[in-house]
Amino acid sequence: MVVVRAILGALILLLNWVFTPKSVKRDQASQAQINEAAKDLTLYQYKACPFCVKVRRSMKRAALPIETKDAKRCKTSKQELVEGGGQLKVPCLKITENGEDRWMYESKEIINYLNDRFHTTTATS
């Protein structure tokens, strides 16, 4: 099973690299506003998780510079996710607003949130 997961993970990453989406182009002022708004977001993810890839591709299309943390390979990130969000499940978007953290776990929910917040129109499928 470990070998199958390794092969599938490598295939997912290869296909993601080959078919990387293009980012939306914005003027400098608009992108600066997006960058400022995105600084309070963090995506906890596994590199080869298909649902995490789906969220990262949506972020790429929308040119959202959201920090990503690998909860599989980094013990600190894993611990932050479990302690803050309450469960070891990815993808998970940590949203910090007014000094409080909110944790969002479902890929479709995360993509819809990002589309609504940043007024983008990326596909969710």
Backbone bond lengths (Angstrom), bond angles and torsions (degrees), N, CA, C in turn:
res aa  C-N    CA-C-N  psi(-1)  N-CA   C-N-CA  omega(-1)  CA-C   N-CA-C  phi
1 M - - - 1.457 - - 1.528 110.90 -
2 V 1.319 116.46 -36.39 1.461 120.97 179.20 1.529 110.22 -62.84
3 V 1.325 115.99 -40.85 1.463 120.73 179.68 1.528 110.49 -65.31
4 V 1.323 116.93 -43.37 1.464 121.29 179.52 1.527 109.86 -61.37
5 R 1.326 117.31 -45.40 1.468 121.00 178.55 1.523 111.49 -61.99
6 A 1.315 116.32 -40.96 1.466 120.23 179.21 1.528 110.90 -63.06
7 I 1.321 116.32 -43.31 1.468 120.75 179.80 1.531 110.31 -66.25
8 L 1.322 117.06 -46.47 1.463 120.49 179.18 1.534 111.18 -63.00
9 G 1.324 116.54 -41.83 1.465 120.34 178.10 1.516 111.53 -60.77
10 A 1.322 116.75 -44.41 1.465 120.77 178.61 1.521 110.83 -63.84
11 L 1.325 117.02 -39.86 1.458 121.30 178.84 1.532 111.08 -64.95
12 I 1.318 116.62 -43.52 1.470 121.29 178.24 1.524 110.16 -59.45
13 L 1.330 116.90 -46.08 1.461 120.55 -179.26 1.522 111.90 -66.61
14 L 1.322 116.83 -38.43 1.463 120.52 178.12 1.532 110.82 -63.84
15 L 1.326 116.94 -48.83 1.460 120.50 179.75 1.524 111.61 -63.42
16 N 1.322 116.75 -37.65 1.462 120.57 176.93 1.528 110.09 -62.63
17 W 1.317 116.78 -41.22 1.462 120.90 179.55 1.526 111.23 -67.44
18 V 1.327 116.55 -44.88 1.472 121.19 -178.28 1.533 110.86 -64.12
19 F 1.302 116.58 -41.04 1.460 121.30 -175.37 1.527 112.46 -108.03
20 T 1.322 117.43 38.92 1.457 121.79 179.63 1.529 110.13 -61.01
21 P 1.343 117.21 128.54 1.465 118.83 -179.50 1.532 111.48 -73.28
22 K 1.326 115.48 156.54 1.463 120.85 176.07 1.517 108.85 -83.80
23 S 1.307 115.14 146.84 1.461 121.08 178.57 1.518 110.39 -84.27
24 V 1.316 115.13 148.78 1.450 121.30 174.11 1.531 108.10 -66.16
25 K 1.326 116.34 145.92 1.467 121.38 178.48 1.523 109.01 -100.88
26 R 1.335 115.18 131.24 1.460 121.49 177.47 1.528 108.44 -127.82
27 D 1.324 115.54 161.50 1.457 118.15 173.01 1.533 108.24 -71.30
28 Q 1.308 116.85 162.12 1.474 121.48 -173.86 1.521 112.82 -58.37
29 A 1.313 117.31 -41.47 1.465 120.47 -178.42 1.530 111.06 -64.50
30 S 1.332 116.25 -44.41 1.468 119.97 179.52 1.524 110.99 -64.23
31 Q 1.340 116.82 -43.36 1.463 120.10 179.76 1.524 111.00 -65.44
32 A 1.327 117.00 -35.59 1.469 120.55 177.66 1.528 110.86 -63.45
33 Q 1.335 116.57 -38.72 1.473 120.22 177.00 1.529 110.59 -65.39
34 I 1.330 116.21 -42.01 1.471 121.20 178.17 1.525 109.64 -61.97
35 N 1.326 116.33 -46.22 1.466 121.19 -179.75 1.525 111.07 -58.65
36 E 1.326 116.52 -42.62 1.468 121.10 179.95 1.532 110.76 -64.99
37 A 1.322 116.44 -43.43 1.471 120.95 -179.42 1.534 111.37 -67.86
38 A 1.331 116.87 -32.07 1.469 120.65 -176.54 1.520 113.03 -81.13
39 K 1.320 118.08 -10.41 1.474 119.59 -175.89 1.526 112.82 -67.94
40 D 1.298 117.73 -17.05 1.466 121.32 179.23 1.521 112.63 -98.14
41 L 1.329 116.70 17.79 1.463 122.35 178.75 1.522 109.26 -118.61
42 T 1.320 115.83 141.77 1.462 121.73 176.41 1.520 108.14 -139.15
43 L 1.332 115.57 131.83 1.460 120.60 177.67 1.522 109.02 -103.23
44 Y 1.322 116.27 118.17 1.465 122.18 173.27 1.516 105.90 -90.83
45 Q 1.331 116.84 129.50 1.452 120.50 -170.44 1.520 111.48 -156.12
46 Y 1.330 113.91 168.37 1.460 122.92 167.93 1.522 105.20 -110.60
47 K 1.282 117.30 138.02 1.458 122.08 -174.55 1.532 112.72 -55.39
48 A 1.329 119.03 -45.84 1.466 121.93 -173.87 1.527 113.94 -100.19
49 C 1.303 118.74 8.40 1.464 121.54 177.63 1.530 109.09 -69.78
50 P 1.341 118.52 123.74 1.463 119.80 -177.33 1.529 114.09 -59.49
51 F 1.311 117.73 -34.19 1.465 120.63 178.95 1.522 111.14 -71.78
52 C 1.332 116.42 -34.56 1.465 121.07 176.03 1.522 110.18 -69.06
53 V 1.329 116.33 -40.27 1.467 121.08 176.85 1.530 109.10 -59.97
54 K 1.311 116.87 -42.53 1.468 121.96 179.20 1.535 110.79 -58.67
55 V 1.327 117.33 -44.27 1.469 121.09 179.03 1.528 110.30 -67.99
56 R 1.335 117.32 -44.27 1.469 119.97 -179.81 1.529 111.22 -62.81
57 R 1.323 117.57 -37.65 1.468 120.70 178.19 1.530 110.32 -65.03
58 S 1.301 116.98 -39.05 1.457 121.09 176.72 1.529 110.62 -64.53
59 M 1.321 116.28 -41.04 1.464 120.99 176.86 1.531 110.27 -62.54
60 K 1.323 116.72 -41.55 1.464 121.95 -179.85 1.528 110.50 -63.57
61 R 1.344 116.57 -46.49 1.465 120.48 179.43 1.519 111.51 -58.64
62 A 1.324 116.25 -38.53 1.464 121.72 -177.03 1.528 112.65 -89.06
63 A 1.329 117.66 1.31 1.472 122.90 -179.90 1.528 111.17 54.91
64 L 1.338 115.30 49.50 1.457 121.18 179.54 1.531 109.24 -101.68
65 P 1.324 117.56 114.37 1.463 120.96 -178.48 1.526 112.06 -83.87
66 I 1.310 115.96 66.60 1.466 121.40 -177.96 1.518 108.81 -89.37
67 E 1.328 115.42 132.18 1.460 120.74 178.52 1.526 109.34 -63.62
68 T 1.331 116.29 137.91 1.460 120.75 175.41 1.513 109.66 -115.63
69 K 1.313 115.04 143.92 1.462 121.47 177.40 1.521 108.58 -128.37
70 D 1.322 116.13 132.58 1.464 122.07 -178.56 1.530 109.11 -87.43
71 A 1.323 115.53 103.59 1.460 121.12 -177.44 1.518 112.87 -78.23
72 K 1.323 116.86 -4.27 1.461 120.15 179.15 1.529 110.92 -93.05
73 R 1.325 116.09 -42.62 1.462 120.36 -173.92 1.525 114.11 -98.96
74 C 1.312 117.97 -13.67 1.466 121.80 -177.76 1.527 109.52 -113.92
75 K 1.315 116.05 113.02 1.473 120.61 -177.98 1.523 112.15 -61.20
76 T 1.329 116.52 -37.68 1.464 120.47 179.89 1.528 110.88 -63.54
77 S 1.332 116.50 -45.39 1.467 120.55 179.17 1.521 111.08 -64.46
78 K 1.316 116.12 -41.52 1.469 121.32 177.92 1.525 110.14 -59.56
79 Q 1.332 116.28 -45.31 1.463 121.43 -179.98 1.529 110.82 -65.21
80 E 1.333 117.73 -42.38 1.470 121.15 177.32 1.527 110.66 -58.50
81 L 1.325 116.04 -43.98 1.462 121.29 -178.98 1.528 111.42 -63.22
82 V 1.311 116.91 -47.49 1.468 121.01 -178.21 1.527 110.91 -66.65
83 E 1.329 116.71 -44.96 1.468 120.17 -178.49 1.528 112.29 -69.88
84 G 1.326 116.92 -40.31 1.467 120.15 -176.92 1.509 113.14 -81.47
85 G 1.323 115.88 -48.13 1.462 120.23 -175.55 1.509 114.46 -89.73
86 G 1.325 115.94 -21.65 1.451 119.37 177.21 1.519 115.45 95.10
87 Q 1.325 117.44 -9.29 1.461 119.40 179.22 1.525 110.28 -152.92
88 L 1.327 114.72 153.53 1.460 121.46 177.23 1.528 106.92 -93.21
89 K 1.319 115.15 86.76 1.462 122.15 -178.34 1.521 107.54 -144.88
90 V 1.320 116.03 133.53 1.461 120.43 179.61 1.517 109.70 -126.88
91 P 1.312 119.00 155.95 1.453 126.85 -2.26 1.524 110.94 -72.96
92 C 1.326 114.39 153.78 1.449 120.83 176.83 1.527 108.27 -140.51
93 L 1.304 116.10 124.56 1.457 121.64 177.98 1.517 108.84 -99.97
94 K 1.318 115.55 121.07 1.469 121.29 174.97 1.524 106.88 -92.10
95 I 1.318 115.78 121.71 1.453 122.78 -178.15 1.529 107.30 -113.50
96 T 1.317 116.58 117.73 1.458 120.96 178.93 1.524 108.57 -105.49
97 E 1.333 115.75 116.60 1.463 121.88 178.93 1.521 108.51 -135.05
98 N 1.328 115.57 129.91 1.466 121.71 178.98 1.525 112.07 52.93
99 G 1.329 116.46 38.51 1.452 121.40 177.32 1.515 115.21 77.88
100 E 1.317 117.31 2.49 1.460 121.04 179.68 1.519 110.20 -114.70
101 D 1.332 116.00 144.82 1.455 121.83 -179.40 1.519 110.93 -101.61
102 R 1.320 114.33 139.74 1.466 122.02 174.21 1.519 105.76 -126.48
103 W 1.328 117.19 140.74 1.466 122.23 -175.95 1.518 109.20 -117.64
104 M 1.330 115.98 125.88 1.460 122.12 -177.60 1.531 108.01 -118.78
105 Y 1.334 117.57 126.90 1.464 121.57 -170.10 1.528 117.61 -105.75
106 E 1.267 121.64 -28.31 1.467 121.51 -172.83 1.528 111.25 -88.31
107 S 1.339 116.99 134.59 1.468 120.62 -176.04 1.523 112.22 -58.72
108 K 1.319 117.84 -44.99 1.476 119.84 179.50 1.517 111.34 -63.69
109 E 1.310 116.49 -40.19 1.461 120.87 178.61 1.531 110.37 -64.53
110 I 1.324 116.50 -41.83 1.466 120.92 178.57 1.527 110.27 -62.81
111 I 1.332 116.80 -47.74 1.464 121.03 -179.09 1.527 110.46 -62.52
112 N 1.314 117.62 -43.68 1.469 120.65 178.24 1.524 111.06 -62.73
113 Y 1.328 116.88 -41.58 1.466 121.08 177.69 1.533 110.39 -59.92
114 L 1.330 116.36 -48.05 1.471 120.38 -179.38 1.518 111.09 -63.60
115 N 1.334 117.21 -42.79 1.468 120.51 178.31 1.521 111.20 -60.82
116 D 1.330 116.83 -44.06 1.468 120.83 -179.92 1.523 111.38 -67.79
117 R 1.308 116.36 -45.15 1.469 120.23 -176.33 1.524 112.46 -67.57
118 F 1.323 116.34 -38.98 1.460 120.12 -175.81 1.520 112.79 -105.40
119 H 1.340 116.61 10.35 1.458 122.74 175.10 1.528 112.17 53.55
120 T 1.327 115.23 48.16 1.450 120.17 177.80 1.513 109.28 -107.88
121 T 1.298 116.05 167.33 1.463 120.79 -179.37 1.521 110.20 -130.05
122 T 1.327 116.69 57.37 1.461 120.06 177.49 1.508 109.59 -88.72
123 A 1.303 116.65 153.11 1.462 122.16 -179.20 1.507 110.20 -71.17
124 T 1.322 117.25 147.74 1.467 122.42 178.81 1.511 112.44 -104.84
125 S 1.300 118.93 -0.25 1.473 119.14 -178.20 1.492 112.13 -95.13
